[in-house]
Amino acid sequence: RLYGYKIPHTIGEELIKLCLLEAAMLVLGEQQSNKFRQISLLNDTVKSRISNMSNDILLQVVSTVKSSPVYSLQLDESTDVTSSSQLLDYVRYLDGEAMKQYLFSEPLA
């Protein structure tokens, strides 16, 4: 859940895990709380999990759009405040009975 708060991932290992271990020790005792030490909240681990979730969502959306009987795709290029070019993609598709929409952007290199 760290990814939703827009705070550095390092707070997981530096603060949250320490609080979790202390609370577990108070509630469960020394022996049971040692199991919580195996939870990895290192920056690279959290970053990897976020990347995996992002890729999974993308695959799900692409699969749903492909299986839709109809869809529309709109592409545009825009420049953000840092003068970086962004590709904007807007997709509308039918998912069962409901029309769904998906908007995303990707930096152009």
N, C-alpha and C positions, 0 to 999 in steps of 0.2 A: 504493500500500500504506500510505500514511500514515493513512488513515481507521481502520484496525484497531487502532492503538496508543493511541488516546484522548489524543493530544498535540496541541498547537496546529498548525494547518495551516501556519503561518508558518515552522515549522522546516524545511519542505521547501526554501523559497527561501533561508533564512538559513544553513542548515547543510548539508543533504544535497546540494543542488546544488553548493555550493562544493567539497565533498569529491569529488563525482562529476567535476567539471571538473579538479580537481587530479590525481586518479587517471588520468583519460583522457589528460591531458597527459603524464604520466609513461609510460604504456603505449603510447599511439598517436601522440604527438607533437602539436605546436602546431596544425598544419593540420587534422587529423582531430578533435581535441578541440573545435574551434570549433563543430562541429555540435551538440554537447551544450548550447551556449548557447541554442539555439532551444527547448529544453524549458521549458515554463512550469509552475512550481510555486507560483505566487502563490496566496494564500489564496482569492481569488474563483474562480480556475480549479479548484482542488481541491474547493471547496465545490460548484461547478457539476457537476463529474464525479460526486461522491457523490450529489447530487440526481438526476442523470440515471440512475444505476444503481438508485437507490431506486424511481424511477418505472417503470423497466423491469421490476424484480422484481414490483412491484405489478401491472403489466399482464399479466405471465406467469401470476401466480397467479390473477387474475380470469379470464383466458382458459381456464386449465386447469379451474377450478371450473365455468365456464359449459359446457364441453364434457363434464363429468362426467355420467354418467347419474343419479347420486344425490349429494346433499350435504346437510349439516346446518349451520345457522348459529345461533350463540348470541351474544347481545349482553348486556352488563351495563354499569352505570355504577358507577364507584368514585371515591373521593377519595384523592389521594395525600398525602404528608406535608406538602406545602405548601398543602393545602386546595384544590387545583385538581381539578376534575372531569375524569375520564378515561373515554372510551368504550372498553370492552374488546370485541374481536371474536374469536370462536373459530370456525373453519371446519374441518369434516371433509369430505373428498371422496374419491371413487374416481378414481385415476389409473392406468389400465390394470388391473392385478390388485391393486395395492397401495392400501390406505387411507392417506391422508396427512392431516396436521393443520397448521393455520396459526393462530397467535395473534398479534394485534397490538393496539396501543392508539393512540388519537388524543385529544389534549386537546380538551375541549369549551369553546367560547368563550362 
